[in-house]
């Protein structure tokens, strides 16, 4: 067996360079992880193992390579295992701490991010979360695909406490944010949309629990295994927010804890409302609606001469130029359904609040009027008791998320606040965009969107 000195003499310059690069990257990663918890510096004890892999090679990770000629079958099997393990480990860490792939599933941000857009979501800006469930399969959120047999893709234990690495910002008003669905902690396996709490509100908890043929089994999911949602942040911790006739108003905290006056939140060019469109009997063809920007998923004809679809103000102005259009009306607000907290207010989708968005460390007096607003925060997110007549101090920051497609978005108006520990990251750019309703060679791939920044 070679001595340490003999092994050092066999190390090539290439080996030293590789050890230096990978060692520096590992040190930087450990320091990043340890920024808010210096006990994580203990991971530096693994550094000699990394350096050894490129230099002295006391640990013979590549023992199987010597069988290339004497046992090619073993060599081939080990080569595949080595490649697969390396790929899974690399993807696991990239997915956890740097970037995550996300596909836009619905039209809630349609004019900003379109159905069929595939995004790279950066986790570094807001600070990557240390996983709550570290033992999980990379690239699978919570359930294996059917062709792999289905079933849970993670092991629930151990469960680590919430911790976020250092980032350079926090979610700001106007940001498009990817986050874990807060109401996704409890799920009916056969009916996941609407969420469990909405199903209980409409059908009753007993019916949801007993009718497994309709709703399926009831399961729970850790924070980081809940569905990923994407919405626009319209209110941050410390704000108060209300919606009046589809217009969002906020007032913010000053440094002396006083509030600013109510201000209208900037209306992004992608904001849409549902409209009822009346014509003189003329048919609005699909090609015409495509031309003014109405997506295929949103195009709906109610009856002859009456149409229903979402539009931006610019689209509405263009449609009203059509001589066959006689009237364009905003969809009635009673079409929106019940809003958060379900069964405990008279608010609507279009006229909501006012509501205070909690900030970490703030204390408020719990009253009969606000108990149901903050009860879920205390019980589900912070696991603390909450009582009417007593003050409650919030342990986390919270955010208010809404879709730009205001009448076609299941957002905070329906399921409430987004806790800071549910924040995943921010979309950076589009790496693929598919128009599912078009043929392969007639616009199925939206080439003009590939490589574009995720429009904020």
Secondary structure, 3 states (H helix, E strand, C coil): CCCHHHHHHHCCHHHHHHHHHHHHHHHHHHHHHCCCCHHHHHHHHHHHHHHHHHCCCCCCCCHHHHHCCCCHHHHHHHHHHHHHHHHHHHHHHHHHHCEEEEECCCCCCCCCCCCCEEEEEECCCCCCECCCCCCECCCCCCECCHHHCCCECECCCCCCCCCECCCCCCCCCCCEEEEECHHHHEEECCCCCCCHHHHHHHHCHHHHHHCHHHHCCEEECCHHHCCEEEEEEEECCCCEEEEECCEEEEECECCCCCECCCEECCCCCCCEEEEEEEECCCCCCHHHHHHHCCCHHHCEEEECCEEEEEECHHHHHHHCCCCCEEEEEECCHHHHCCCCCCCCCCCCCCCEEEEECCCCCCEEECCCCCHHHHHHHHHHHCCCCCCCCCEEECCCCEEEEECCEHHHCCCHHHHCCEEHHHEEEEEEEEEEEECCCCCHHHHHECHHHCCCECCC
